[in-house]
C-alpha cells in the first residue's frame, strides 16, 4: 500500500483577528444565496463602477477604509457608536457590506426592528451580488467585494469569527484576500475574495514599484495584519529571515494566527539548519519557538497547526518521550473535520504505531476522512480496503460512489483502485471483466503516467485472482512505456515489471535479460530495498517459472 501521508506544512496564510460576536442578521446564511434579478445586478454594477471611476478614488478609498476599520473595531463593544459611522460609510459607498452590517447591528441594539430589517435585506442582496456569476469563494472563483473589511463583515454576518487573513498576489496587477474564519463548532474555514480593483486604484509611475507592492505597503502602514503577513512571507521567500520575523511578529500582535504559523515554519526551517553539535542550544531554542507559535495557532482552532505539530512529535523533534503527544492532537483535528489527521490516525491504527494495532479502527478513520470528500482520503481508503485480506469492516461507506466520482473527473488512480475492488469483490460482487475494464480506462486516461501503467501491468501479469491476468495487454503497455521513457528505464521496479510480462508470455530469454538490467540499475543506485526481490525474480525466470502474488 502506498505511503499516503506526508509532513504537511501550510501553504497559505491567515491574519487580522477580529472580536467574536453573535450575528445580528437573522437567517442571512439562507438569504445571501438568493438570486438577484438583472435590474438589481445592473444597479449594483453601476454603483461599483461609479465608485471606482471617481476622479478622487484614492481619497474615497482612504476614507472608506478608515471608517470600515473603525466600525468593525466598535461593532462588539460599542454598538451605539455605529449609527453615525455606518451612515458615513454608506455615504461614501452605498453598497458597502460593512456599512449595512454595522447599521443592522446598531438598529438591533436600539431595538428599531424595521430599520434593522431594511439593512438586513440590503446586506443579503449585496452578498447575493457578491456570489453572482461563477463566484464561489474559491481561489479560482473568488467573491466580489470592495474592501478587506467587507470580507470580515461577511464572515461575522454568518456567525463566524474571522481569525486570519492574508493577500495572494498572483501577479503585480492582481490580488486576492484569503480570509479564514472560525464557526462555533467546526474547524477553520477559508474564503477567497477578489481585490484586484484596489491594485489598479493605486497610482505608481515607477516600474520598479509595482502596484500590488505599493498597495501592500499602504495597507501594512495602516496596521493591516494581512498585508504585514504577506510582506513577511515575501521576505521569507527571499531568505530575508530577520525582516520576515519582524513583519510576522507585528502581525501576530494583532491576533493574526497565520503570522504565528508562518513564524513556526520559519523557525523550523532555521532549526533544521542548526544540526551541528555546537548549534544544539540554538537548535532547541528555535524548536521551542516553533512549538510556542503552533500552540498559539492551535488555541485559535487551526487544525493544520494541530496536524503539523503532531507530525513533529511523531518524528522526534521533541524527543522520543513526547511522541504520544501527537495522538491527542490528531484526534482533536480529526473531530474538527481535518481529513489528513483522520488519515494519519488510520495509518497509526493500521500499523500499530503509537496506538494498538487495530485494522477495524483504521477502517473507521479512513472512512471518516473519505466522507469529507477529500480526494486523497478517498484514494487512501480505497487503497486500504483493496489491501485487506481479511474482512476488517462490514461497512465500506460509499467507496465505489466516491471513487467513481473521481473517475468521472479523469482521476486515473481512482480507476485503478476500482479495478482492484472489483477484482477482489470488495463492496461489490467480484468481476474480472469489470476489473479489467477499469484498468484499461486508467491507462487510457493517463497514457504517460508511468506509475499507473506499471501498476496495471504488474497486476494483470502476476495477480493470483483466477482469470484476471491479461499478459498480452500488460506487455504491450510496458513496451510502449519503456521504449519511450528514459526515466522509466532507470527505475528497477519498472524493469522488473517489464521482465515479468515477458516471462508470463513465455519469452524467458528476454525476461532474464531485462531482469539482469533491473539488478544492474538497482546496484548502481544502491537500492538495497529491492535487490533481494529482484534477484529472487531472476532465479524464477532462469528456472522457467513466472511470478504469482497477491495483487492487487
KOLPAKE-148177 format. One record per atom (N, C-alpha, C): residue in one letter; z, y, x. Coordinates in steps of 0.05 Angstrom, whole numbers, plus 5000, padded with zeros to 4 digits. Layout:
! KOLPAKE-148177
AZYX ...
***
This chain:
! KOLPAKE-148177
X500049765017 X500050005000 X500050255018 X498550445010 X498250685026 X500850845027 X501250985050 X503451175051 X502651405033 X504351465014 X503551664994 X505251904993 X507051935013 X508652185014 X508452295042 X508652555044 X508652695070 X510752905069 X511652985092 X513453215092 X511953455083 X512753555059 X511153765045 X512654035047 X511454225061 X512554495063 X510954675044 X512254875034 X510955045014 X508555195027 X506455225011 X504055365019 X503655615004 X505655684987 X505455944973 X508156064971 X508356314964 X510956454964 X511556584938 X514156654935 X515156784911 X516757024920 X517457204903 X519157434911 X520057584887 X521457814892 X522258004871 X523957884849 X526357804855 X528057714834 X528857944816 X528957894789 X529958084771 X532157954755 X533858124743 X536158014729 X535357864704 X536757654696 X536057504672 X536957654647 X535757564626 X536457684600 X535257524577 X536457534555 X535357394532 X532857544522 X530857394515 X528357514506 X528757664480 X527857924479 X528258074455 X525958044435 X524057884443 X521557864426 X521557594412 X521957584387 X522157344372 X519457204371 X519456934377 X517056774375 X514656874390 X515157024412 X512957134427 X511256924441 X512556704448 X511056484461 X508756394444 X509256384418 X507156294400 X505156524394 X506256764388 X504456984380 X502757084403 X503657044428 X502057144450 X499556974454 X499356744441 X497056574443 X495056634420 X495656834404 X493856894382 X491156984392 X489156964375 X486457054382 X486057334372 X484757494389 X484157764381 X481257784371 X480857964352 X478058004343 X476658174364 X474058184362 X472458314382 X473058614383 X473658734360 X474259024359 X476759084375 X478858924372 X481358974387 X480958924417 X479458724424 X478858674452 X477358914464 X475459014449 X473859244458 X475659494462 X477559524443 X479459744445 X481159724470 X482259484475 X483959454499 X482259474524 X479859374524 X478059404547 X477659704553 X477159864531 X476660144535 X479060294546 X481460224537 X483860344547 X484260284577 X483660034584 X483959954612 X481960104630 X479460104621 X477360234637 X477760534639 X478660654617 X479160944618 X481361014638 X483460844638 X485560894657 X484560864686 X483060654692 X482060604719 X479960804728 X478660934708 X476561124715 X477561414717 X480161454711 X481261724712 X480961844740 X480262104742 X480062234768 X482662244783 X484862244768 X487462254781 X488861984780 X487261774783 X488261494781 X490561444800 X490361534825 X492461474844 X495161594835 X495161834825 X497561954815 X498561814790 X496761744772 X497661594748 X498961324755 X497661184774 X498760924782 X501560964795 X501861164812 X504461214824 X506561254803 X505861424784 X507761494762 X508361244745 X506361084739 X506660844723 X508460644737 X507960604763 X509560414778 X512460504780 X512960764784 X515660864785 X517160814759 X515860884737 X517160854711 X517660564704 X515760384709 X516060104702 X518159974720 X518260044745 X520359934762 X523160024752 X523360274745 X525960374736 X526760244709 X524760204692 X525260084665 X526359804668 X525059644685 X525959364687 X528759344701 X529359534718 X531959534730 X534159604710 X533459754689 X535459834669 X535459644645 X533459464643 X533059314618 X535359144610 X536859044629 X539058864622 X541659014616 X542359194634 X545059314632 X545159584617 X542959724616 X542959994604 X540660034585 X540559874564 X538259884545 X538060154531 X540260304528 X540060564514 X538260764529 X537860724555 X536260904570 X533260834569 X532660614556 X529960514556 X528060664537 X529160794517 X527460924498 X525761144510 X526961324526 X525461544538 X523561434560 X524561234576 X522861134597 X520560974586 X521060814565 X518860664553 X516760844541 X517561054528 X515661244516 X513961374538 X515261444561 X513861564583 X511761374594 X512561114596 X510660914606 X508160894588 X508660894562 X506360864543 X504761114542 X505861344548 X504261594550 X502361574574 X503261444596 X501461424619 X499361204614 X500160974603 X498360754597 X499260614572 X497860664549 X498660554523 X498760254521 X497360104540 X497259814538 X499059684559 X501159824567 X502959714587 X504759504574 X504659254584 X506459054575 X509359134579 X509859254603 X512559334609 X513559544590 X511859734583 X512559944564 X513359824537 X511759654526 X512359544499 X514759354501 X515059204523 X517359024526 X519959184525 X520159394541 X522659544542 X523159704517 X521059784503 X521459924477 X522459724456 X521459474457 X522459274439 X525459224445 X526159214470 X528959174477 X530659404468 X529659654472 X531159884463 X531659884433 X529559834418 X529959844389 X531559604378 X531559384393 X533359164386 X536259244390 X536759394411 X539459484417 X540559684396 X538759864387 X539660064367 X539259964338 X538359704336 X538059574310 X536059714292 X533859814304 X531659914289 X529459704288 X529759524269 X528159284269 X525159334263 X524559534246 X521759594241 X520359694266 X521659874280 X520459974305 X520159754326 X522159574327 X522059354345 X519659174338 X519259124313 X517058944305 X514359064312 X514159334311 X511659464319 X511059404348 X513059434365 X512559384394 X512259084400 X513658914385 X513258624388 X510358554383 X509258664361 X506458604354 X504558704375 X505058944385 X503259054405 X503458884431 X505858804438 X506158644462 X504758374459 X504958254436 X503657994431 X500658024433 X499558244423 X496658284425 X495758334454 X497358484469 X496658534497 X496758274513 X498658104507 X498857844521 X496557664512 X495757684487 X493357524479 X490857624494 X490657894497 X488458004513 X488657914542 X491057904553 X491457804580 X490357524583 X490557364562 X489657084563 X486757054554 X485457264547 X482757244535 X480757144556 X478457054546 X476456944564 X477456674575 X476956634600 X477756374613 X480456394626 X481856624624 X484456654638 X486556454629 X487656314648 X489656114642 X492156134659 X492256334677 X494556374694 X494456194719 X492256064724 X491955904749 X490756084770 X490755974795 X489556124817 X486556174812 X485255984799 X482356004794 X481856184770 X483656214752 X483256374728 X485756534722 X486356734738 X488856894735 X488757064710 X491157134700 X491457314678 X490657604685 X489957754665 X489258034669 X491758204662 X492658364682 X494858554677 X494158804692 X495759014688 X495259264702 X496959284727 X499559214725 X501359244748 X502958994753 X504258984776 X506058764782 X508358744761 X509258974752 X511558964733 X510758854706 X508158864699 X507258734674 X507758434676 X507358324700 X507758034703 X510757964699 X512458134710 X515358094706 X516158124676 X514958324663 X515558364635 X514558124619 X512258014626 X511257774612 X513157544615 X514157494639 X515957264643 X518557304626 X519557544627 X522057604612 X521657564582 X519357654572 X518857634544 X518657344535 X518157164554 X518056874547 X520756744552 X522856904557 X525556794561 X525856664589 X524256744608 X524456644635 X525456854654 X526856774675 X527856954695 X525956954719 X524657174725 X522957194749 X524757164774 X524056984791 X525656944815 X524056984841 X521557044838 X520057094863 X517157154858 X515957294877 X513057354875 X512057414903 X509457384906 X508057474930 X505157514923 X503757654940 X500957714936 X499157514951 X496957444939 X494957274952 X492457434957 X491957504981 X489557664988 X487357474996 X485357434979 X483157244985 X481157375003 X480757635000 X479257795020 X480458075017 X479558255033 X480858515034 X480158695011 X478658594992 X478058764969 X479058634943 X480558414945 X481558284921 X484458184926 X485958174905 X488758094908 X489857984882 X491357764884 X492657644862 X495657664866 X497157664844 X500057634846 X500857354837 X502457224852 X503656964844 X506457024836 X507156984811 X509857024801 X511056754794 X513456714804 X514956474799 X517456544782 X517856394761 X520056454743 X521556204736 X523956244727 X525756014721 X526356004691 X525455794678 X526355744650 X529255674649 X530355654626 X533255594624 X533955314634 X532255114629 X532954844637 X530554684648 X529254794667 X526954664680 X526654774708 X524854644723 X524254744749 X522655004748 X522455134771 X521055384772 X518155354765 X517055554751 X514255544742 X512755784754 X510155754758 X508655964771 X506256044754 X505556294756 X503156404742 X501856604761 X499156614758 X497556794775 X496457024759 X496457264771 X495557504757 X493557654776 X491457754764 X489457894779 X490158194782 X490458284807 X491058574812 X488858694830 X486458584830 X484358684848 X483658974841 X483959054816 X483359324808 X485059534823 X487559444830 X489259624845 X488259664873 X487159454885 X486059474912 X483759674912 X482059664892 X479859844891 X480760134886 X483160164875 X484160434869 X485260574893 X485760414915 X486860534939 X484660634957 X484660894962 X482561004978 X483060945008 X480960865022 X481160825051 X478460875063 X478361065081 X475861125095 X475761005122 X477760845129 X477960725155 X477260425153 X475160345166 X474260075164 X476359885176 X477959975195 X480059805207 X482559795189 X482559935167 X484859945149 X483859865121 X483259605117 X482159515091 X483959585068 X482659605045 X484159695021 X486559525015 X486259255016 X488559085009 X490859125028 X490359155053 X492459205073 X493859475067 X492259675060 X493359935054 X495159915029 X494259775009 X495859744985 X498459594990 X498359385006 X500759235013 X502759425027 X501759595045 X503559785059 X504859975039 X503260075020 X504260255000 X506460124983 X505859874974 X507759724957 X510359654973 X509959574998 X512259505014 X514159745018 X512959975022 X514560215026 X516060285001 X515160194977 X516460234952 X518560014946 X519159854967 X521159644965 X520159414947 X517559374946 X516359144931 X516658894949 X518558724942 X519058494960 X516758294961 X515058294940 X512758124942 X510958214964 X510558474967 X508958584989 X510258535015 X512858565016 X514358515041 X514058225050 X514258045031 X513957765037 X511157695047 X509157815034 X506357775041 X505857875069 X506858105076 X506458215103 X507858035123 X510257935116 X511657755134 X510057495139 X508757395119 X507057155122 X504657215140 X503557455137 X501357525155 X502257535184 X504657655188 X505757665215 X506257385226 X507257215209 X507856935217 X505256795224 X503156835209 X500556715215 X499456815241 X500157055249 X499257165275 X501157115297 X503256945291 X505256865311 X506957105320 X507057315304 X508857545310 X511457485296 X512957295307 X515257185293 X517557385289 X518057555308 X520157755305 X519557945283 X517058035281 X516258215259 X516458065232 X515657815232 X515757665207 X518557635197 X520457565216 X523257535208 X524257795196 X523558015208 X524558275197 X523558325169 X521058275164 X519958315137 X521258115117 X521557865125 X522657665107 X525657735100 X527057825120 X529957895115 X530158125095 X528458325098 X528458555079 X527958455051 X525858285049 X525158175022 X527358005011 X528657845028 X530757665019 X533157825008 X533658055019 X535858215009 X535358314981 X532858314972 X532158394945 X532258164926 X532957924936 X533157694919 X530557534918 X528857554938 X526357424939 X526657144950 X526656944932 X527256674940 X525156564960 X522656664957 X520556564975 X520756695002 X522056915004 X522657025031 X524556835045 X526556725030 X528356525042 X526756275051 X524956185034 X523455945040 X521655995064 X520456235065 X518756305088 X520456315114 X522856435112 X524556435135 X525256155144 X525855975125 X526555705133 X524155575147 X521755615138 X519455495151 X519055615179 X519455875182 X519155995208 X521255895227 X523755885218 X525855785236 X525455495243 X524355335225 X523855055231 X521655035252 X519655195249 X517455195269 X518655265297 X520355465298 X521555545323 X523455325334 X524955195316 X526754985324 X525254755336 X522954685325 X521354465335 X520254525363 X520154775370 X519254855397 X521454865417 X523954805408 X526254815426 X527354535429 X525754355440 X526654075442 X527553995471 X527654185489 X528654125515 X531754125516 X532853995535 X535753975536 X537154245538 X535954425554 X537154685558 X536954865533 X535254785514 X534954945490 X536554835466 X538254635471 X539554495448 X541254675431 X542654865443 X544355045428 X542655215409 X540555335420 X538755495404 X537355335383 X536655085390 X535454905371 X537254855347 X539854815352 X541654765330 X542155015314 X542255245327 X542655495312 X540355545293 X537855485302 X535555525285 X535655335262 X536455085267 X536654885245 X538754975224 X540855095234 X542855195215 X541655415197 X539955585209 X538655795193 X536655675173 X535355465182 X533555315163 X535055225139 X537355085144 X538954985122 X539955215104 X540955425117 X542055645102 X540055765082 X537555795091 X535555915074 X534555725053 X534355465060 X533555275039 X535755245018 X538255245026 X540455225007 X540455464988 X539755704998 X539555934981 X537355894960 X535055794970 X532855744951 X533555534931 X535055334939 X535855114921 X537755234899 X539455414907 X541255544888 X539755694867 X537355794874 X535655934855 X533855744839 X534055484844 X532555294828 X530055194840 X529555234866 X527055144878 X527054844883 X525354694869 X525154414873 X523754354899 X521854524907 X520554484933 X522554504956 X524454684954 X526554704975 X528254454975 X528954354951 X530454104949 X528953874963 X526453854957 X524753634968 X524553664998 X524053905008 X523553945036 X526153895052 X528354005043 X530853955057 X531553655056 X531053525035 X531453235034 X529853085055 X527353175059 X525753055080 X526953105107 X528053335112 X529253395137 X531753215142 X533253175121 X535552995123 X534652715130 X532752615116 X531852335120 X530652305148 X529352505158 X528152495184 X530052575207 X532652575200 X534752605221 X534752875235 X533853085222 X534053355233 X537053435235 X538653325217 X541453405217 X543253165223 X542152965237 X543652745245 X543552505226 X543652275237 X543552035220 X545752025199 X548052145206 X550252125187 X549852295162 X547752465162 X547252635139 X544852545122 X543752315129 X541352215114 X541952185084 X544352095078 X545052045050 X544952295033 X545152525046 X545052775030 X542252825018 X540252675027 X537552715016 X537352614987 X538652394981 X538252264955 X539152444932 X541452574932 X542152754910 X540252984907 X539153084929 X537153304927 X534653204913 X533652964921 X531252854909 X531752804879 X534052694872 X534652644844 X534752904828 X535953114840 X536153374826 X533353484821 X531653474842 X528953584839 X527353414819 X527753154819 X526452974800 X527153034772 X529753084767 X530653154740 X529453414730 X528653584749 X527453844741 X524353824740 X523353574743 X520453534739 X518753564764 X519953514787 X518353534812 X517153264819 X514553224816 X513352964819 X513652844846 X513453004868 X513652894895 X516452774900 X518552894888 X521252794891 X521552524877 X520352504853 X520452254838 X518952034854 X516652104865 X515251914882 X516851824906 X518252014918 X519851944942 X522151754934 X523351804911 X525451624901 X524251354895 X521851344885 X520551084880 X520150934906 X519251084926 X518750964953 X521350854964 X523551014963 X526050924974 X527150674960 X526950664934 X527850424919 X526050184925 X523450234929 X521650014935 X522049894962 X522850064981 X523249965009 X526149905016 X527950004999 X530849965005 X531850155026 X530550375030 X531450575050 X533250775036 X535650815047 X537650995037 X538850915010 X537650734996 X538650634970 X538150334969 X539550184952 X539049904950 X536149854941 X534849644952 X532149584944 X532049494915 X530349614899 X530249544871 X527549614860 X525649424861 X522849484852 X522749584823 X524549484806 X524549574778 X525149874776 X527149964791 X527750254791 X525450404804 X524250294825 X521950424837 X519750464816 X519250264800 X517150284780 X517850514760 X520350534753 X521150744734 X520651024746 X521351064772 X520851324784 X517851384787 X516351184794 X513451224796 X512251304769 X513151164748 X512151214721 X512851494712 X515351584718 X516151854710 X514452064725 X513852014750 X512252204765 X509452214754 X508251984748 X505551974737 X505352114710 X507452084694 X507452204667 X507352504668 X507852624692 X507652914695 X504853014699 X502952824697 X500052884700 X499452994728 X500852884748 X500352954776 X498452754788 X496252844799 X494152664809 X495252464829 X496652554850 X497652384870 X499652184859 X501252274839 X503252094827 X501851874812 X499751934797 X498351734782 X497051524801 X495851624822 X494651444842 X496751274855 X499051394862 X501151244875 X502351034857 X502651094831 X503750904812 X501750674809 X499250734807 X497150524805 X497250344830 X497450464853 X497650304878 X500150124878 X502350234869 X504850084868 X504449844850 X503349884826 X503049664807 X501149454817 X498949534829 X496949344838 X497949184862 X500049294876 X501049154899 X503248954892 X504248954867 X506448784859 X505348494854 X506848304864 X506248024859 X508247904840 X510148054831 X512047974811 X511948184789 X512648094765 X512648284742 X515248434743 X515248664757 X517748824760 X518248994736 X516349034719 X516749204696 X514849134674 X515849084650 X514149044627 X512749294619 X513949524626 X512849784618 X511149894641 X508749944636 X506950054656 X505950334648 X507250444628 X506450714619 X503550714610 X502250934611 X499450954603 X497750954628 X498250774646 X496950774673 X493950764671 X492850604653 X489950584650 X488850844639 X490150954620 X489251214608 X489351434629 X491451444645 X491751644665 X489551624686 X489151374695 X487151324716 X484351374706 X483851304681 X481151354670 X480651654667 X482751804662 X482452094661 X481652204688 X482852094709 X481952184736 X479152084743 X478551844734 X475851734739 X473751904725 X474352014702 X472552194688 X471952444704 X473852514721 X473452744739 X472352664766 X471252424768 X469852324792 X471852264814 X474352194808 X476252124828 X475851824836 X474551784859 X473751514866 X476151324871 X478251434882 X480651254887 X481751144861 X481651314839 X482551214813 X480850984804 X478250994810 X476450774802 X477150524817 X477750544843 X478550314859 X481050184847 X483050354841 X485550244830 X485050114803 X483350234787 X482750104761 X481449824766 X479749814786 X478649544794 X480849354801 X482749444817 X485049274825 X486649174801 X487149354782 X488749274759 X487349074742 X484649114738 X483148924723 X482948654737 X482748664763 X482548414778 X485148254776 X487448384776 X489948254774 X491048224746 X489648344727 X490648324699 X493248474695 X493448704707 X495848864704 X495449074682 X497149054661 X497049234638 X494349214623 X492948994628 X490348944615 X489548654620 X488048524603 X487148254610 X485548244635 X485948034652 X484448014677 X481447984671 X479848134686 X476948124682 X475548194708 X474347994721 X472848044745 X470448234740 X469248194717 X466948364710 X467748654709 X469948714696 X470848994694 X471749104722 X473048924737 X473949004764 X471549084781 X469448914782 X467148974798 X465749224789 X465649254762 X464449504751 X465749744762 X468449754763 X469849984773 X469550014803 X469449794818 X469049814847 X466349944853 X464249854838 X461549964843 X461450254835 X462850324813 X462850614805 X464150784827 X466250674840 X467650824861 X465750874884 X464250674892 X462350704914 X460150904907 X459250894882 X457151084873 X458251364872 X460851394865 X462051664863 X462551784890 X463051614910 X463751714937 X462151564958 X459551584959 X457951424977 X458351485006 X459651705013 X460151775041 X463051765048 X464751665030 X467551645035 X468151375048 X468451375074 X468751125089 X471150965080 X473351095073 X475750955065 X475350805039 X473950935020 X473350804994 X471550564999 X469450605014 X467450385018 X468750155033 X470350205053 X471749995068 X473549835050 X475049975033 X476949835015 X475549654995 X473449764983 X471849604964 X470649364978 X469449405001 X468149185015 X470148975023 X472449055033 X474548865040 X475448695016 X475948834994 X476948694970 X474848494961 X472348574960 X470248394949 X469448184969 X470548194993 X469947985013 X472147785016 X474647865016 X476947685023 X478747625000 X478447744977 X480347714955 X480747424947 X483347354942 X483947084933 X483647054903 X482847264889 X482347244860 X479747084856 X479946864843 X477646684839 X475346824825 X473046814837 X470646924825 X470247224829 X472047354844 X471747644847 X469947724870 X469647544890 X468147614914 X465247674908 X464247894921 X461447964919 X460548034948 X460047824963 X459647854992 X457048004998 X454947954983 X452448094989 X452748404986 X453948474964 X454448764958 X456248884980 X458348734987 X460248835007 X458848875034 X457248675042 X455848705068 X453848935067 X452548975045 X450549185042 X451749465045 X454049515032 X455249775033 X456449825061 X457449615073 X458549645100 X456349695121 X454049555117 X451749605135 X450949905134 X450850005110 X450050295106 X452050475119 X454550425114 X456650595126 X456650585156 X456650345167 X457050315196 X454550395212 X452250375199 X449750455213 X449250755212 X450650895194 X450251185191 X452551355201 X454851235206 X457251395213 X458351305240 X458151485259 X459351435285 X462451425283 X463551595267 X466451595263 X467451315253 X465951205234 X466750945223 X466550725244 X464650745262 X464350545283 X466550565304 X468050775303 X470350805321 X472950725308 X472850605284 X475250515270 X475350205271 X477250095286 X477349795288 X477749665261 X479149795242 X479449675215 X476749645201 X475049845204 X472449835191 X470649625204 X470849605231 X469349405244 X470249125236 X472849095232 X474048845222 X472848765195 X472748965177 X471548915150 X468648835152 X467248985169 X464348935173 X463948645183 X465548565202 X465348295212 X465948085191 X467948145175 X468747955153 X466547915133 X464948125127 X462748095108 X460647915119 X460147915145 X458147735156 X459247455157 X461747415163 X462947155163 X462747035135 X463347195115 X463347095087 X460447025078 X458447145092 X455647085086 X454546855102 X456246745120 X455446525136 X454246585163 X454146845170 X453046925196 X455346965215 X456346745226 X458746765243 X458146885271 X455646845280 X454946965306 X455147265305 X454047385283 X454347675280 X457247755276 X458647605260 X461447665255 X463147665281 X462647465298 X464147455324 X463447695341 X460947775342 X460048005358 X461448255348 X461548305322 X462748545311 X465748535315 X466948295313 X469848275316 X470648335345 X469148235364 X469648295392 X469448595397 X467548725384 X467349015387 X469849155374 X470849055352 X473249165339 X475649145358 X475948915372 X478148885391 X477849065414 X475349105423 X474849285446 X475649565439 X474849665415 X475549935406 X478549965403 X479849765391 X482749775387 X484149785414 X483149635434 X484349635460 X484049905474 X481650025472 X481250295483 X483050495471 X483550475445 X485250665430 X488150595431 X488850375445 X491650285447 X492850245419 X491350115402 X492150055375 X493649785374 X496049785384 X497649545385 X498349445357 X498149625337 X498849555310 X496849365297 X494449355308 X492349195295 X491248975313 X491848985339 X490548795357 X491048505350 X493548435344 X494248155337 X492648065313 X492448235293 X491048165268 X488048115275 X486948305290 X484048275297 X483548025313 X485347955331 X484947715347 X485147465330 X486947465310 X487147245292 X484647205276 X483447425267 X480947415251 X478647305269 X478647385295 X476547285313 X476746985316 X479146885318 X479546595321 X478446445296 X478946565273 X477846445248 X474846425249 X473546655257 X470646655258 X469546455278 X470846435301 X469946245321 X470245955311 X472145915292 X472445645281 X470745595256 X469045805250 X467345775227 X468745805200 X470945955201 X472546005176 X472346295168 X472946345143 X472846615132 X475746715126 X476046965119 X478647085113 X479047075083 X481346985075 X482147005046 X485047105046 X485547305030 X488247405028 X488647535001 X491147624995 X491747754970 X490648034972 X488348074959 X487148334958 X485548344932 X485848544915 X487548774921 X490448694919 
***
